[in-house]
Amino acid sequence: MEQMNEIGLAYRQIDVQAIVDHVDSESLNYTRWISHRVTDTMVDEYFAHSRLGTPPGPTWELLETHLTRVAEMAGRFAEDFDSKEWGYLAGLWHDVGKYRAGFQRRIRGSREQIEHAGAGALAAQKHKAVPLAFAIAGHHAGLANQTEGGKSGIRPLRERLGGAEDALREVSVIAAELLSRPVPKPPAFLLRADGPPDPCRVELWTRFLFSALVDADYLATEAFYKGYERTVAAADSISILRKKLDKYLGKFKPDSPVNEIRAEVLTQCRSAASLGPGFFSVTVPTGGGKTLSALAFALCHAEESGHDRVISVAPFTSIVEQTANEYCKAIGSRNVLEHHSAFDEARARDENSELELIRRLAAENWDAPIVVSTAVQFFESLFANRTSRCRKLHNISNSVVILDEAQTIPTDFLICILDVLKALVTDYHCTILLCTATQPALDARTALPQGLSNVREVIANPGELTERLRRVAVEWPINLEPKPYTSLAAEVTSHSRVLAVTHRREDARILAELLPEDGSYHLSALMCAAHRSEVLQEVKGVLNSGGVCRLVSTQLIEAGVDVDFPVVFRAMAGLDSLTQSAGRCNREGRLSTLGRFVVYNAETSPPPGNPKKGAEIARAMLNERGGVMEIWDQDILREYFRRLYHVAEKDKHGVMAERKSLSFANVAEKVRLVDDGFSRPVVVPWNDSPVRVAAFRAHATRDTQRALQPYIVQVRVTDIERLSQIGALEPVGDTDLFAVSELRSDLYSPRFGLLVGEDEQIDPARLVL
């Protein structure tokens, strides 16, 4: 953005004498004009943006024009959260520092370094409009902490404002009328009769104002350089999308017991959509058709209540991909924005370059009627401080948000996430739909006073629905003795179609190696996303054809993956994980009897944190019930989650304290739903990934780097060090990326993915050219 705004900086590199020697008289006159004007202290016209190769004049953008455009656009964006006048003022003041003579010399070719955001920010501070000060000061660098720097490298607001007195004094002479505009009253949701506003609500409101300003600034600047304003190309209205979905769903007939239940779920979702905005829950067992029924609720509700868009949020990319695919089939791909790190932009560009360009532009600010994204992208953006992550936030307001698999909300951040979800409903005109087979105990109570209130269940009788959809019989372990892999492998091999779920990647590989290779498949996070997708497609094909299919997988298979096995084995885990794995058993109800879901005690312990705590709680509850427990019983699930939340550190990283002190940079640093401190990304050799790595090394751009995403595996730092020592990994450019070296491409197995445990020497034959 800075580069775009200051495109005139290219003139700094001009060698005036060289130009005098080599250019014609017209260019020479312009060069002399630049050389003269950079020494002036006053200017005739004030510009916001220049055009390379043309002198100041009609082709340049006047500063007054830019401020007005941004103000109008930011005000329009902020109107969705009752802050239109605040958004307008943010846009009007954000670049007022460009009235400084030094900046005007700079845009004309001077080498001066002139900071232009501080003047407007200090003006806001003097008007006691601290949220505006944060937004304006950070509209290029990002939201700062209020008093101390932290790890972000962004100077704290107090320091920025302390050095802006001279700048404000200078521009006040020129823009006195502009800076004298009164600050509007805060929106009603911030006003409290019994004291000052809740600081966390102020913190979130500041971030939304920041979003409105940043997006308006980007779009207005883009429009100046392109000559036209961006629009959402060819997207349908909410009303048309609802009709399209109705037509698509009308093709499905209630011709089986399962399809009858899916039809009932759909009917209840449509009926509940007429209720007013707020919190809703859809408690539907796996296989009950909740994906499209939830979309039907969202579109009907959005049409009824005047919401602008639907945002579907899922915990894992596999669910996002599956959900996006379902949505695209139902309402058309041009209406669906799929936004997550594993999206293969390069392939999408090859398949339809125009549609991919529209998707990429929409991904910058979520300007699309239907958005499908990950929980990491959604929640981390709501606590972010950088312009690229925050730009989309204002478009979350006035939306219907579907939280798929709501039980996966990370307990370490439970308090701050619940606080923001409540604010989205009360302050930002959102409706939140909690969609899952295992509703977490998020209700407000003595043990969780920060919980949700007035959550309306869409399904009339979830317990009865669960009983009608029962397709599985659970077999619990009879004692605490672990089942050896050899014994488990023998049991798995006795079935021609079976799924075995482990809780560690190493376990999955060991078990898979004990199975006959013919007809056996393996899935783990040591396989890149593109590889896993190919395996899943093959597995589904074999299952549909009735062939032999023995799949060993880590718990990633639980993430809404649409597979159907008659028998499923699952290592002892929390009830939320057990129910998800059980949802892959007799999913379509095609068996004449109940499917077998066998829980076993693994040789190894579950991973630390929630997986281990969840397994311990589930085992304790099982013992209390004499070794038999109904995993879909809503009362049992509610008790499980209450126990889990009781032992969890629900604000483990102290995010709420940082929010209250308006430490935006610290909040963004702390809210990392995926802890990346123990792993690093490695590009593995699969399909055309070596070609993409070569392209990135030759020309490192956003596009060439994003093209690597489908081929990345996260590897533990200790394994990175060891693999590097044996020459198996190489750095990829000036990044934190590594790639498997060509000499060790054998370390990526078509069956198991990256063999991080391998440390054998390189085969000498591979060194022969």
C-alpha positions in Angstrom: 0.0 0.0 0.0 2.8 2.4 0.9 4.5 1.6 -2.3 1.3 2.3 -4.3 0.6 5.6 -2.4 4.1 6.8 -2.9 4.6 5.7 -6.5 6.2 9.1 -7.1 9.2 7.8 -5.0 10.4 6.2 -8.2 11.7 9.7 -9.1 14.2 9.5 -6.3 16.3 7.2 -8.4 16.6 9.7 -11.2 20.1 10.9 -12.1 19.3 14.5 -13.2 22.6 15.0 -15.0 22.2 11.8 -17.0 18.8 12.8 -18.0 20.1 16.2 -19.1 22.5 14.5 -21.4 20.1 12.0 -22.9 16.5 13.3 -23.1 14.7 15.6 -25.4 13.8 19.2 -24.5 10.3 18.4 -23.1 11.7 15.8 -20.7 14.6 18.1 -19.9 12.2 20.9 -18.9 10.3 18.5 -16.6 13.5 17.3 -15.0 14.6 20.8 -14.3 11.2 21.5 -12.8 11.6 18.6 -10.4 15.1 19.7 -9.5 13.8 23.2 -8.7 10.5 22.2 -6.9 12.1 19.8 -4.4 13.8 22.8 -2.8 10.6 24.8 -2.4 8.9 25.0 1.0 5.4 25.8 -0.4 3.4 24.3 -3.1 0.5 25.4 -5.3 -1.5 22.2 -5.1 -1.6 19.4 -2.6 -1.5 15.9 -4.0 -2.2 12.4 -2.5 -0.9 10.3 -5.4 1.2 10.8 -8.4 1.5 9.1 -11.8 4.9 7.9 -12.9 6.1 9.7 -15.9 3.8 12.7 -15.8 4.3 16.1 -14.1 2.0 17.3 -11.3 -1.3 18.3 -12.7 -4.7 16.9 -13.8 -3.4 13.3 -14.0 -2.4 13.3 -10.3 -4.9 12.9 -7.5 -5.5 15.9 -5.4 -5.3 15.3 -1.6 -8.7 16.8 -1.0 -10.2 14.4 -3.5 -8.6 11.3 -1.9 -9.6 12.3 1.6 -13.2 12.8 0.5 -13.3 9.5 -1.4 -11.9 7.5 1.5 -14.2 9.3 4.0 -17.3 8.5 2.0 -16.3 4.9 1.5 -15.2 4.3 5.1 -18.4 5.9 6.3 -20.4 3.6 4.2 -18.5 0.6 5.5 -18.9 1.7 9.1 -22.6 2.2 8.7 -23.2 -1.5 9.2 -22.0 -1.2 12.8 -23.7 2.2 13.5 -20.5 4.2 13.1 -20.9 6.0 9.8 -19.8 9.4 11.0 -16.8 7.8 12.7 -15.8 6.0 9.6 -16.2 9.3 7.6 -14.0 11.2 10.0 -11.3 8.5 10.0 -11.2 8.7 6.2 -11.1 12.5 6.3 -8.2 12.7 8.7 -6.2 9.6 7.8 -3.8 11.3 5.3 -4.1 14.9 6.5 -0.3 14.7 7.2 0.2 14.8 3.4 -0.5 18.5 3.6 3.0 18.8 5.1 5.4 20.6 2.7 8.0 17.9 3.2 5.5 15.3 1.9 4.6 17.4 -1.1 8.3 17.7 -1.9 8.7 14.0 -1.5 5.9 13.1 -3.9 7.5 15.4 -6.4 10.9 13.6 -6.1 12.6 14.6 -2.9 14.5 12.0 -1.0 13.0 13.1 2.3 11.4 10.5 4.7 8.2 12.1 5.8 5.7 10.4 8.1 2.2 11.4 7.3 -0.1 9.4 9.6 0.9 11.0 12.9 -0.8 14.4 12.3 -4.3 13.0 11.8 -3.8 10.5 14.7 -2.7 13.3 17.0 -5.6 15.4 16.0 -8.0 12.6 16.9 -6.2 12.2 20.2 -6.6 15.9 21.0 -10.3 15.4 20.3 -10.3 12.5 22.8 -11.1 10.1 20.0 -8.6 7.4 20.9 -10.0 4.7 18.6 -9.6 7.1 15.6 -6.0 7.8 16.7 -5.2 4.1 16.7 -6.9 3.5 13.3 -5.3 6.5 11.6 -1.8 5.9 13.1 -1.9 2.3 12.0 -3.5 2.5 8.5 -0.2 1.5 6.9 1.9 -0.2 9.7 -0.9 -1.8 11.7 -2.6 -1.3 15.0 0.0 -0.7 17.7 0.0 -1.1 21.5 -1.0 1.9 23.4 2.1 2.4 25.6 4.8 -0.2 25.0 6.3 -1.7 21.8 6.1 -5.5 22.4 7.4 -7.9 19.8 5.7 -6.5 16.7 8.2 -3.8 15.9 5.4 -1.3 15.6 6.0 1.9 17.6 3.4 2.3 20.4 0.7 4.9 19.9 2.0 7.1 22.7 5.4 7.3 21.0 4.0 8.0 17.6 1.8 10.8 18.9 4.6 12.3 21.0 6.6 12.9 17.8 3.7 14.3 15.8 3.3 17.8 17.4 5.3 19.6 14.8 3.5 17.8 11.9 0.1 18.7 13.3 1.1 22.3 13.9 2.2 22.5 10.3 -0.9 21.0 8.7 -3.2 22.9 11.0 -2.3 26.1 9.2 -3.5 24.6 5.9 -6.3 22.2 7.0 -7.7 24.1 10.0 -11.3 23.7 8.8 -10.8 20.0 8.1 -9.4 19.4 11.6 -12.0 21.4 13.4 -14.8 19.0 12.5 -16.5 17.8 15.7 -16.1 14.2 16.9 -19.5 12.4 16.8 -21.0 10.6 19.7 -20.0 6.9 20.1 -22.5 4.3 19.0 -25.1 3.4 21.5 -23.7 0.0 22.2 -20.6 1.6 23.8 -22.6 3.9 26.1 -23.2 2.8 29.7 -25.2 4.7 32.3 -23.2 3.4 35.2 -19.6 4.1 34.0 -17.2 4.1 31.1 -17.6 1.7 28.2 -16.4 -1.9 28.4 -12.7 -1.6 27.2 -13.0 -4.9 25.3 -15.9 -3.6 23.3 -13.9 -0.4 22.6 -11.0 -2.5 21.5 -13.1 -4.5 19.0 -14.8 -1.4 17.8 -11.4 0.2 17.2 -10.4 -2.8 15.1 -13.6 -2.5 13.0 -13.1 1.2 12.4 -9.5 0.4 11.4 -10.9 -2.2 9.0 -13.3 0.3 7.4 -10.6 2.8 7.0 -8.0 0.4 5.6 -10.3 -1.2 3.0 -11.6 2.2 1.9 -8.0 3.5 1.5 -7.0 0.5 -0.5 -10.1 0.6 -2.7 -9.9 4.4 -3.3 -6.2 4.2 -4.2 -6.8 1.2 -6.5 -9.6 3.1 -8.2 -7.4 6.1 -8.8 -4.7 4.0 -10.5 -7.0 1.8 -12.4 -9.5 4.5 -13.3 -12.6 2.6 -12.0 -14.0 1.3 -8.8 -14.0 -2.4 -8.0 -17.3 -4.2 -7.9 -18.2 -7.8 -7.1 -18.5 -9.2 -10.5 -21.5 -11.3 -11.4 -22.4 -12.2 -7.8 -26.1 -13.0 -7.2 -28.2 -11.3 -4.5 -29.1 -13.2 -1.3 -32.7 -13.5 -2.6 -31.6 -15.2 -5.8 -29.2 -17.4 -4.0 -32.0 -18.6 -1.7 -34.1 -19.5 -4.7 -31.2 -21.3 -6.4 -30.6 -23.4 -3.2 -34.3 -24.2 -3.0 -34.3 -25.4 -6.5 -31.2 -27.5 -6.0 -32.6 -29.1 -2.7 -35.8 -29.8 -4.4 -34.1 -32.5 -6.4 -33.5 -34.6 -3.3 -36.4 -37.0 -2.4 -37.1 -38.5 1.1 -36.8 -42.0 -0.4 -35.0 -43.6 2.6 -35.2 -43.3 6.4 -32.0 -41.1 6.4 -33.3 -38.9 3.6 -36.6 -38.5 5.5 -34.7 -37.2 8.5 -32.6 -34.9 6.3 -35.8 -33.4 4.9 -37.2 -32.8 8.4 -34.0 -31.1 9.4 -34.2 -28.9 6.3 -37.8 -28.0 7.1 -37.0 -27.0 10.7 -34.0 -24.9 9.6 -36.2 -23.0 7.1 -38.9 -22.5 9.7 -36.5 -21.1 12.3 -35.0 -18.7 9.9 -38.0 -16.3 10.3 -37.0 -15.6 13.9 -35.1 -12.5 14.8 -31.3 -12.2 14.7 -29.2 -13.7 17.5 -27.6 -17.0 18.5 -29.0 -20.3 17.1 -27.8 -23.9 17.3 -28.4 -26.8 15.0 -27.8 -30.1 16.8 -27.8 -32.7 14.1 -25.9 -36.1 14.1 -23.3 -36.7 11.5 -25.0 -37.6 8.2 -28.1 -35.6 9.0 -27.6 -33.2 6.2 -26.6 -30.2 8.3 -24.3 -28.6 5.7 -26.9 -27.6 3.2 -29.7 -27.3 5.8 -27.5 -24.7 7.7 -27.0 -22.8 4.4 -30.7 -22.9 3.8 -31.3 -21.4 7.3 -28.6 -18.8 6.7 -29.9 -17.6 3.3 -33.6 -17.6 4.4 -32.6 -15.7 7.6 -30.4 -13.2 5.7 -33.2 -12.5 3.2 -35.7 -12.1 6.1 -33.4 -9.9 8.3 -31.5 -8.0 5.7 -28.1 -9.5 6.2 -25.5 -8.8 3.5 -23.7 -12.2 3.4 -23.2 -15.7 4.8 -19.9 -16.7 6.3 -19.3 -20.4 6.9 -16.5 -21.1 9.3 -15.0 -24.6 9.8 -12.1 -25.8 11.9 -10.1 -27.7 9.2 -9.4 -27.1 5.5 -10.8 -30.5 4.6 -14.2 -29.4 5.9 -13.9 -26.0 4.2 -13.1 -27.7 0.9 -16.0 -30.1 1.2 -18.4 -27.4 2.3 -17.3 -25.1 -0.6 -17.7 -27.9 -3.0 -21.3 -28.5 -1.8 -22.1 -24.8 -1.9 -20.7 -24.5 -5.5 -22.8 -27.4 -6.7 -25.9 -25.8 -5.2 -25.6 -22.1 -6.0 -22.7 -21.7 -8.5 -19.0 -21.2 -7.9 -19.1 -17.5 -8.8 -21.1 -16.9 -5.7 -18.8 -18.7 -3.3 -15.5 -17.4 -2.0 -13.3 -20.2 -0.7 -10.5 -18.6 1.5 -7.9 -20.7 3.2 -4.2 -21.4 3.1 -4.4 -24.7 1.3 -6.4 -23.3 -1.7 -4.5 -24.0 -4.9 -4.5 -20.6 -6.6 -2.2 -21.7 -9.3 -4.5 -24.6 -10.4 -7.5 -22.3 -10.1 -5.8 -19.8 -12.3 -5.1 -22.4 -14.9 -8.7 -23.7 -14.9 -10.4 -20.2 -15.0 -8.1 -17.2 -14.8 -11.0 -14.7 -14.7 -12.9 -16.4 -11.9 -9.7 -16.8 -9.9 -8.9 -13.1 -10.2 -12.4 -12.3 -8.9 -11.9 -14.8 -6.1 -8.5 -13.3 -5.1 -9.8 -9.7 -5.1 -12.8 -10.8 -3.0 -10.5 -12.7 -0.6 -8.8 -9.4 0.3 -11.9 -8.0 2.0 -14.5 -10.8 1.9 -16.7 -8.8 -0.5 -18.7 -11.8 -1.6 -22.2 -13.1 -0.8 -21.0 -16.5 0.5 -17.6 -16.9 2.2 -16.2 -20.2 3.3 -13.1 -20.1 5.5 -11.3 -21.7 8.4 -11.7 -21.0 12.1 -8.0 -19.9 12.1 -8.6 -17.3 9.4 -11.9 -16.1 11.0 -10.9 -15.8 14.6 -7.3 -14.7 14.2 -8.6 -11.9 12.0 -10.9 -10.7 14.7 -7.9 -10.3 17.0 -5.4 -9.2 14.3 -3.6 -5.9 14.0 -2.2 -6.0 10.5 -3.9 -4.3 7.6 -4.1 -7.4 5.4 -5.8 -9.5 8.1 -8.1 -6.7 9.4 -9.3 -5.4 6.1 -12.1 -7.9 5.8 -13.6 -7.3 9.3 -16.1 -4.6 8.5 -17.7 -7.1 6.0 -18.3 -9.5 8.9 -20.8 -7.1 10.4 -24.4 -7.6 9.3 -23.6 -11.3 8.3 -25.0 -14.7 9.2 -22.1 -16.7 10.5 -22.2 -20.5 10.5 -19.8 -22.0 13.0 -19.5 -25.6 11.8 -18.2 -28.1 14.3 -18.6 -25.5 17.1 -17.2 -28.0 19.6 -13.7 -27.4 18.2 -13.5 -23.8 19.5 -10.0 -24.0 21.2 -10.3 -23.9 25.0 -7.1 -21.9 25.4 -9.0 -18.9 23.8 -12.5 -19.8 24.9 -13.1 -16.6 26.9 -11.9 -14.1 24.3 -13.7 -15.9 21.5 -17.0 -16.0 23.4 -16.6 -12.3 24.2 -16.2 -11.5 20.5 -19.0 -13.7 19.4 -21.4 -12.0 21.8 -20.2 -8.6 20.5 -20.8 -9.7 16.9 -24.4 -10.3 17.8 -25.1 -7.4 20.0 -23.0 -4.7 18.4 -22.4 -5.7 14.8 -25.8 -7.1 13.7 -24.7 -10.6 13.1 -26.5 -13.9 13.6 -24.4 -16.8 14.8 -25.4 -20.4 14.0 -23.6 -23.1 16.1 -23.7 -26.2 14.0 -22.6 -29.6 15.3 -23.5 -33.1 16.3 -22.0 -32.5 19.7 -23.0 -29.1 21.0 -20.4 -27.8 23.5 -21.6 -26.5 26.8 -21.1 -22.8 26.0 -24.2 -21.6 28.0 -23.6 -18.9 30.6 -23.6 -20.5 34.1 -21.8 -20.1 37.5 -18.7 -22.0 36.2 -18.7 -20.1 32.9 -20.2 -16.6 33.5 -18.7 -15.5 30.2 -20.9 -18.0 28.3 -23.6 -17.4 25.8 -27.2 -16.6 26.7 -30.4 -17.0 24.7 -29.2 -19.6 22.2 -32.2 -20.9 20.3 -32.1 -24.6 19.2 -33.4 -25.0 15.7 -34.1 -28.7 16.0 -37.3 -29.5 18.0 -36.0 -32.6 19.7 -32.3 -33.3 19.1 -32.3 -36.4 21.4 -35.1 -38.0 19.4 -33.4 -37.1 16.2 -30.2 -38.7 17.4 -32.0 -41.9 18.3 -33.7 -42.1 14.9 -30.4 -41.6 13.2 -28.6 -44.2 15.3 -26.6 -46.3 12.8 -23.8 -47.5 15.1 -23.2 -49.8 18.0 -20.3 -48.8 20.3 -18.0 -51.4 21.7 -15.9 -50.2 24.6 -12.6 -51.7 25.8 -13.3 -54.1 28.7 -10.2 -53.0 30.7 -7.3 -50.5 30.6 -4.8 -52.8 28.9 -3.5 -51.3 25.7 -4.1 -53.2 22.5 -0.8 -54.1 20.7 -0.5 -52.9 17.2 -0.1 -56.4 16.0 -3.4 -57.5 17.5 -5.1 -54.4 16.2 -3.7 -55.0 12.7 -5.0 -58.6 12.8 -8.5 -57.4 13.6 -8.4 -54.6 11.0 -7.2 -57.1 8.4 -10.1 -59.4 9.1 -12.4 -56.8 7.5 -12.5 -55.9 3.8 -13.8 -52.3 4.4 -12.6 -50.8 7.6 -11.3 -47.5 9.1 -8.8 -47.3 11.9 -8.2 -43.9 13.6 -5.1 -43.3 15.7 -4.2 -40.3 17.7 -0.6 -39.9 16.5 1.0 -39.7 13.1 3.6 -42.3 14.2 0.9 -44.7 15.3 -0.9 -44.4 11.9 2.2 -45.3 10.0 3.2 -48.2 12.3 -0.3 -49.7 12.0 -0.6 -49.2 8.3 2.8 -51.0 7.8 1.3 -54.1 9.5 -1.5 -54.3 7.0 -1.4 -56.0 3.6 -0.4 -53.4 1.2 -3.0 -54.3 -1.4 -6.2 -52.4 -0.6 -4.8 -50.5 2.4 -4.5 -46.7 2.5 -3.0 -44.2 4.9 -3.7 -40.6 5.8 -1.8 -38.2 8.1 -0.6 -34.6 8.3 2.8 -35.8 7.1 1.1 -35.9 3.6 0.6 -32.6 1.9 -3.0 -31.4 1.3 -2.9 -32.2 -2.4 -1.7 -35.7 -1.6 -4.4 -36.3 1.0 -7.1 -35.1 -1.4 -5.9 -37.6 -4.0 -5.9 -40.5 -1.5 -9.4 -39.5 -0.2 -10.8 -39.5 -3.8 -9.3 -42.9 -4.4 -10.7 -44.2 -1.1 -14.2 -42.9 -2.0 -14.0 -44.5 -5.4 -13.0 -47.9 -3.9 -15.8 -47.7 -1.3 -18.4 -46.9 -4.0 -17.2 -49.8 -6.1 -17.3 -52.3 -3.3 -13.6 -53.0 -3.4 -11.2 -53.8 -0.5 -10.5 -50.6 1.5 -8.6 -50.6 4.8 -7.9 -47.0 5.7 -5.6 -46.0 8.6 -5.8 -42.3 9.5 -5.0 -39.8 12.2 -7.9 -37.8 13.6 -7.9 -35.6 10.5 -10.4 -38.0 9.0 -12.9 -36.8 11.7 -13.0 -33.3 10.2 -16.2 -33.8 8.3 -14.7 -36.1 5.7 -17.6 -37.8 3.8 -16.6 -41.4 3.9 -18.7 -44.4 4.9 -17.3 -47.6 6.5 -19.2 -50.5 8.0 -16.5 -50.9 10.8 -14.5 -48.2 12.5 -11.8 -48.6 15.1 -10.8 -45.5 17.2 -8.2 -45.0 19.9 -9.7 -43.9 23.2 -10.3 -40.2 23.0 -12.6 -37.4 24.2 -16.3 -37.8 23.4 -16.2 -35.1 20.8 -13.5 -37.0 18.8 -15.2 -40.3 19.4 -18.5 -39.1 18.0 -16.8 -37.6 15.0 -15.1 -40.9 14.2 -18.3 -42.8 14.7 -19.9 -40.5 12.1 -17.7 -42.2 9.5 -19.4 -45.6 10.4 -22.5 -46.6 8.5 -22.9 -43.0 7.6 -25.6 -43.5 5.0 -27.4 -46.2 7.0 -27.1 -48.7 4.1 -26.3 -51.7 6.4 -29.0 -54.1 7.4 -27.6 -54.0 10.9 -25.9 -51.4 13.0 -22.3 -50.5 12.1 -19.5 -51.5 14.5 -17.6 -48.7 16.3 -14.8 -50.2 18.3 -13.0 -48.1 20.9 -9.5 -49.4 21.8 -6.8 -48.4 24.2 -3.7 -47.4 22.2 -0.1 -48.4 23.0 0.8 -44.7 23.2 -0.7 -41.7 25.1 -2.8 -39.1 23.3 -1.0 -35.8 22.5 -0.8 -33.4 25.4 -3.4 -30.7 26.0 -7.0 -31.2 25.1 -6.6 -34.6 23.4 -5.1 -36.1 26.6 -7.5 -34.2 29.0 -10.5 -35.2 26.8 -9.5 -38.9 26.8 -9.0 -38.9 30.6 -12.5 -37.3 31.2 -14.2 -39.7 28.8 -12.5 -42.7 30.5 -13.6 -41.4 33.9 -17.2 -40.9 32.8 -17.1 -44.4 31.2 -16.0 -45.9 34.5 -18.7 -44.1 36.4 -21.3 -45.7 34.2 -20.0 -49.2 34.5 -18.1 -49.4 31.2 -21.1 -48.6 29.0 -21.9 -45.0 27.8 -24.0 -43.5 25.0 -21.7 -41.1 23.2 -24.5 -39.2 21.5 -26.6 -38.6 24.5 -26.9 -34.7 24.8 -26.8 -34.8 28.6 -23.7 -36.9 28.6 -22.0 -34.6 26.0 -23.0 -31.5 28.0 -21.4 -33.0 31.1 -18.3 -33.9 29.2 -17.8 -30.4 27.9 -18.5 -28.9 31.3 -15.8 -31.0 32.8 -13.4 -30.2 29.9 -13.9 -26.5 30.2 -13.6 -26.8 34.0 -10.0 -28.2 33.8 -9.0 -26.1 30.8 -7.2 -22.7 31.0 -9.8 -20.7 29.1 -7.7 -17.6 28.8 -4.3 -19.4 28.9 -2.4 -16.6 27.2 -3.8 -13.6 29.0 -5.5 -12.2 25.9 -8.3 -10.4 27.8 -5.9 -8.3 29.9 -4.1 -7.2 26.7 -7.4 -6.3 25.1 -8.4 -4.2 28.1 -5.2 -2.2 27.9 -5.7 -1.7 24.1 -2.5 -3.6 23.3 -3.4 -4.5 19.8 0.0 -5.8 18.7 0.3 -8.0 21.8 -3.2 -9.4 21.2 -2.4 -10.3 17.7 0.8 -12.0 18.8 -0.9 -14.1 21.5 -4.0 -15.2 19.5 -2.5 -18.0 17.4 -5.0 -20.9 17.2 -2.4 -23.1 15.7 0.8 -22.9 17.7 3.5 -22.6 15.1 6.4 -22.3 17.6 7.2 -26.0 17.3 7.1 -26.6 13.6 8.2 -25.2 10.3 6.7 -25.5 6.8 8.4 -27.9 4.3 7.5 -28.2 0.6 7.5 -31.8 -0.3 8.0 -33.4 -3.8 4.5 -34.2 -5.0 3.0 -33.6 -8.5 4.4 -30.4 -9.9 5.8 -29.0 -6.6 9.4 -29.0 -7.8 8.4 -26.8 -10.7 6.6 -24.4 -8.4 9.6 -24.3 -6.0 11.9 -23.5 -9.0 9.5 -20.7 -10.0 9.5 -19.2 -6.5 13.3 -19.3 -6.4 13.5 -17.6 -9.8 11.0 -14.9 -9.0 9.7 -14.7 -5.4 6.3 -13.1 -5.5 3.0 -13.6 -3.6 1.7 -15.7 -6.4 4.7 -18.0 -6.6 4.8 -18.4 -2.8 1.1 -19.1 -2.6 1.4 -21.7 -5.3 3.5 -23.8 -2.8 0.7 -24.1 -0.2 -1.0 -27.3 -1.4 2.4 -29.1 -1.1 3.4 -28.0 2.4 3.8 -30.2 5.4 4.4 -28.9 8.9 7.4 -30.5 10.5 8.7 -30.4 14.0 11.7 -28.1 14.6 13.7 -31.0 15.9 13.0 -33.0 12.8 13.9 -30.0 10.6 17.3 -29.7 12.3 18.0 -33.5 11.9 16.8 -33.6 8.3 18.9 -30.6 7.4 22.0 -32.1 8.9 21.7 -35.1 6.6 21.1 -32.9 3.5 17.5 -33.8 3.2 16.2 -30.2 3.4 17.2 -27.0 1.7 16.0 -23.4 2.4 13.7 -21.9 -0.1 14.7 -18.4 -0.8 14.8 -15.7 1.9 11.9 -17.3 3.9 11.3 -19.7 6.7 10.3 -22.3 4.1 12.3 -25.5 3.5 12.0 -28.0 0.6 13.0 -31.6 0.4 16.2 -31.7 -1.6 16.3 -33.5 -4.9 18.8 -36.0 -3.7 16.4 -37.1 -0.9 13.1 -37.0 -2.7 12.8 -40.7 -1.7 12.0 -39.4 1.8 8.5 -38.5 0.5 6.6 -41.8 0.3 3.5 -42.1 -2.0 2.0 -44.2 0.8 3.1 -42.4 4.0 4.1 -38.9 3.0 7.2 -37.4 4.6 9.3 -40.0 6.4 10.6 -37.7 9.1 12.0 -40.7 11.0 14.3 -41.8 8.2 18.0 -41.0 8.8 19.8 -43.5 6.6 22.6 -42.4 4.4 22.1 -41.3 0.8 22.2 -44.2 -1.7 25.5 -43.7 -3.6 23.7 -44.6 -6.8 21.7 -41.4 -6.6 24.9 -39.4 -6.8 25.8 -40.9 -10.2 25.0 -38.6 -13.1 
